[in-house]
Amino acid sequence: MKGLELCERYFRQIALPFFEKDCGSFLDRMAIGLAGDGSECFGYDDEISRDHDWGPGFCIWLSRDVFDTFGKKIQAAYNKLPESFDGFVARRTSQWGGGRVGVLEIGTFYRRFVGMDSAPQTLKQWLIIPENALAAAVNGKVFQDPPGEFSAIRDALKAFYPEDVRLKKIAARCMTTGQAGQYNFPRCVKRNDLYAAQHAEFKFMEDAISLLFLLNKRYTPFYKWSHRALHELPIMGNYAHGKILGLLHTRDLHLKADQMESLSLKLIDTLKRLGLSDSNSDFLPDHGPVVQGRIWDPELRGYDVWVG
């Protein structure tokens, strides 16, 4: 069973009837679900995941006033719930796994991931938030949210970057992906600099994945999940997953260069098909300035094309 499914069943079958008796007067002031850190919040958990920070549990998100007034009482009620459920033992919280379940103040939850207690208000604020942090802020599932405050922020984040920010990041990924794979990797191979070549290879794969998530208007998750998550992307997802897997299994360095070139050309075709570039260049970094030129905001358009 997946952890998210387990946690929702635990809430609906065990916790909800208990809360209706013990916390019924303010149950309608709680947003309840599971989101944030943890493979189960993305649906990527397996048996290996169960050794820490996995098991029955959920988040209760409260507005600041409710948290200050009733937070301790609600947490005390949460602590009375059985720790095991449906044959699954209690969560074993790791050294860094605290604060993933239980009573949380809404602003504190979002500050943990995006550095502020609401959705970003400016292009600069959006630009500096790591993609994987945004992915964690909007993953999982909200089981119920009568007040709507938690979900309003979540929905604003899930709507994805403002288009100018998305274009800025796409432009930067064109630069770094092409530089690593089309330019630096073959040069490092010619020099027999195997460390630099391998670093360029992984930089190419990492930034190509990020570029694909941006093209699909999805946040790139934590690196441990980013390759497997390609399957979920309708634009080039399965193709890129297979090409990157092929790169990882290839030992011939010259063949690796050919594979990177092939993926780069496919990315260029996709940029053109989506109307993001009209350059005829086969070199991915040549498309970065073209994409950046489509940014509406003059200040953001004037940033260094490599920044993003």
C-alpha positions in Angstrom: 0.0 0.0 0.0 1.2 3.5 -0.8 1.7 5.8 2.2 -0.6 8.5 1.0 -3.5 6.1 0.7 -2.7 4.6 4.1 -2.7 8.0 5.7 -6.0 9.1 4.2 -7.6 5.8 5.3 -6.1 6.3 8.8 -7.6 9.8 8.9 -11.1 8.9 7.7 -11.5 5.6 9.6 -9.7 6.4 12.8 -9.0 10.1 13.3 -12.1 11.7 11.9 -14.6 9.9 14.2 -12.4 10.6 17.1 -12.0 14.3 16.2 -15.7 14.7 15.7 -16.2 13.7 19.4 -13.1 15.4 20.9 -12.6 18.4 18.6 -15.9 18.8 17.0 -16.3 22.5 17.9 -13.3 23.5 15.7 -13.0 20.6 13.2 -14.4 22.9 10.5 -11.4 25.2 11.2 -8.8 22.6 10.3 -7.2 21.8 6.9 -6.2 18.2 7.0 -4.1 16.1 4.6 -0.5 15.1 3.8 2.0 17.1 1.9 5.7 18.2 2.1 8.8 16.1 2.6 8.7 12.4 2.1 8.5 10.0 -0.8 4.9 9.1 0.1 3.8 12.7 -0.6 4.8 12.2 -4.2 3.5 8.6 -4.4 7.1 7.3 -5.0 7.4 5.3 -1.7 8.1 1.6 -1.7 9.1 -1.0 0.9 12.5 0.6 1.3 10.8 3.9 2.2 9.2 2.4 5.3 12.3 2.3 7.5 11.9 5.9 8.6 9.3 8.8 8.5 6.7 6.6 7.0 3.4 5.2 8.4 0.0 6.3 9.7 -0.1 10.1 10.2 -1.3 13.3 8.6 -1.0 17.1 8.8 -3.5 19.4 10.5 -2.9 22.9 9.1 -4.3 25.8 11.2 -4.5 29.6 10.6 -2.3 31.6 13.0 -5.2 32.6 15.3 -6.5 29.0 15.6 -3.0 27.6 16.1 -2.3 30.1 18.9 -5.6 29.4 20.7 -6.3 25.8 20.1 -3.1 24.3 18.6 -1.9 22.6 21.8 -5.3 21.1 22.5 -5.6 19.7 18.9 -2.1 18.3 19.1 -3.0 16.6 22.4 -6.0 15.0 20.7 -3.8 14.0 17.8 -1.3 12.4 20.2 -4.1 10.1 21.6 -4.6 8.4 18.2 -3.3 4.9 17.8 0.2 4.9 16.4 -0.3 1.7 14.3 -3.1 1.0 11.8 -4.2 -1.7 9.4 -1.1 -3.8 10.2 1.4 -1.0 9.7 3.5 0.0 12.7 4.0 3.5 14.1 6.1 6.1 12.3 9.8 6.1 13.3 10.8 9.7 13.1 14.4 10.2 12.0 16.8 12.9 13.1 15.6 15.2 10.3 12.1 14.0 10.0 10.3 16.1 12.6 7.4 18.3 11.7 6.1 16.3 8.8 2.9 15.3 10.5 0.7 16.7 13.4 -0.5 20.2 14.0 1.2 22.9 11.9 0.6 26.6 11.5 -0.1 27.3 7.8 2.4 30.1 7.4 5.1 28.0 9.1 4.5 25.1 6.7 4.8 27.3 3.6 7.8 29.2 5.0 9.6 25.9 5.3 9.4 25.4 1.5 9.0 28.8 -0.2 10.5 31.1 2.4 7.3 33.1 3.0 3.8 32.4 4.5 2.0 33.0 1.2 2.5 32.6 -2.5 5.2 34.9 -3.9 4.0 38.3 -4.9 6.8 39.4 -7.2 8.7 37.9 -10.1 11.9 38.1 -8.1 10.4 36.2 -5.3 9.3 33.5 -7.7 12.7 33.4 -9.4 14.7 32.5 -6.3 12.6 29.6 -4.9 14.2 26.2 -5.7 12.0 24.1 -8.0 12.1 21.1 -5.7 10.9 23.2 -2.7 7.9 24.3 -4.7 7.3 20.7 -5.8 7.2 19.6 -2.1 4.9 22.5 -1.1 2.2 21.3 -3.5 2.5 17.5 -3.5 0.4 15.0 -1.6 -3.3 15.5 -1.0 -5.6 17.7 1.0 -8.3 15.5 2.6 -10.5 18.3 3.7 -10.2 22.1 4.1 -13.4 23.9 5.2 -11.6 27.3 5.9 -9.9 27.2 2.5 -6.9 29.3 3.6 -4.3 26.5 3.2 -5.7 25.4 -0.2 -5.8 29.0 -1.5 -2.0 29.3 -1.1 -1.5 25.8 -2.4 -3.6 26.5 -5.5 -1.7 29.7 -6.2 1.6 27.8 -6.1 0.2 24.9 -8.2 -0.8 27.4 -10.9 3.0 27.4 -11.6 5.4 30.2 -12.2 4.3 33.4 -13.8 5.0 33.0 -17.5 7.9 35.5 -17.5 9.6 33.5 -14.7 9.0 30.3 -16.6 10.6 31.8 -19.7 13.5 33.0 -17.8 14.2 29.6 -16.3 13.7 27.9 -19.7 16.2 30.3 -21.2 18.8 29.6 -18.5 18.3 25.8 -18.8 18.9 26.0 -22.6 22.2 27.6 -21.8 23.4 25.2 -19.1 22.0 22.0 -20.7 23.6 22.7 -24.1 26.9 23.9 -22.6 27.2 20.8 -20.5 26.2 18.2 -23.1 26.8 19.6 -26.5 29.9 21.6 -25.7 31.8 20.6 -22.6 31.3 16.9 -22.6 32.9 16.1 -25.9 35.8 18.6 -25.1 36.4 16.9 -21.8 36.5 13.5 -23.5 39.1 14.8 -26.0 41.2 15.9 -23.1 40.7 12.5 -21.4 39.4 14.4 -18.3 37.0 11.8 -17.1 36.0 13.6 -13.9 35.0 16.7 -15.8 33.3 14.6 -18.5 31.2 12.7 -16.0 30.3 15.9 -14.2 29.2 17.4 -17.5 27.1 14.3 -18.3 25.2 14.5 -15.1 24.9 18.3 -15.3 23.4 17.8 -18.8 20.9 15.2 -17.5 19.9 17.2 -14.5 19.3 20.4 -16.4 17.6 18.7 -19.3 15.1 17.2 -16.8 14.6 20.6 -15.3 14.0 22.1 -18.7 11.4 19.4 -19.5 9.5 20.0 -16.3 9.4 23.7 -17.1 8.1 23.0 -20.6 5.4 20.9 -19.0 4.6 23.5 -16.4 5.5 21.2 -13.5 8.0 21.7 -10.7 11.0 19.4 -10.7 11.0 17.3 -7.6 14.0 16.4 -5.4 16.8 14.9 -7.5 16.1 11.4 -6.1 12.7 11.4 -7.8 13.3 13.6 -10.9 14.1 10.9 -13.4 11.3 8.5 -12.5 8.9 11.5 -12.5 9.6 12.1 -16.2 7.0 9.4 -17.0 4.3 11.8 -15.7 5.1 14.5 -18.2 3.1 14.5 -21.4 5.6 16.6 -23.4 8.7 14.4 -24.1 8.5 12.7 -20.7 8.7 9.0 -21.7 11.2 9.8 -24.6 13.6 11.7 -22.3 13.3 9.0 -19.6 14.4 6.4 -22.1 17.2 8.5 -23.5 18.6 9.3 -20.1 18.4 5.7 -19.1 20.3 4.9 -22.3 23.0 7.4 -21.4 23.5 5.8 -18.0 23.9 2.3 -19.5 26.3 3.5 -22.3 30.0 3.1 -21.6 31.3 4.3 -25.0 32.0 8.0 -24.4 31.6 9.0 -28.1 28.3 7.2 -28.2 27.3 9.2 -25.1 28.1 12.4 -26.9 25.9 11.3 -29.8 23.0 10.5 -27.4 23.3 13.9 -25.7 23.2 15.6 -29.1 20.1 13.6 -30.1 18.3 14.6 -26.9 19.4 18.2 -27.4 18.0 18.3 -30.9 14.7 16.9 -29.7 14.6 19.6 -27.0 15.2 22.2 -29.7 12.4 20.8 -31.9 10.1 20.9 -28.9 11.0 24.5 -28.1 10.2 25.5 -31.7 7.0 23.4 -31.7 5.8 25.2 -28.6 6.5 28.6 -30.1 9.3 29.4 -27.7 12.0 29.7 -30.3 12.3 30.4 -34.0 16.0 29.9 -34.2 17.3 27.4 -36.7 20.4 26.6 -34.7 21.2 23.1 -33.7 23.0 24.4 -30.6 20.7 24.6 -27.6 22.4 27.7 -26.0 21.6 29.7 -29.1 17.9 29.3 -28.2 18.3 30.7 -24.7 18.4 34.4 -25.8 15.5 33.8 -28.2 13.4 32.5 -25.4 14.5 35.3 -23.0 13.5 37.8 -25.7 9.9 36.7 -25.2 9.8 37.9 -21.6 7.4 40.8 -21.2 8.9 42.4 -18.0 11.9 44.6 -19.2 13.9 44.2 -15.9 13.7 40.4 -16.0 14.3 40.3 -19.8 17.5 42.3 -19.1 19.0 39.7 -16.6 22.0 37.6 -17.7 20.6 34.8 -19.8 22.5 32.2 -17.7 20.6 33.3 -14.5 17.5 31.3 -13.7 
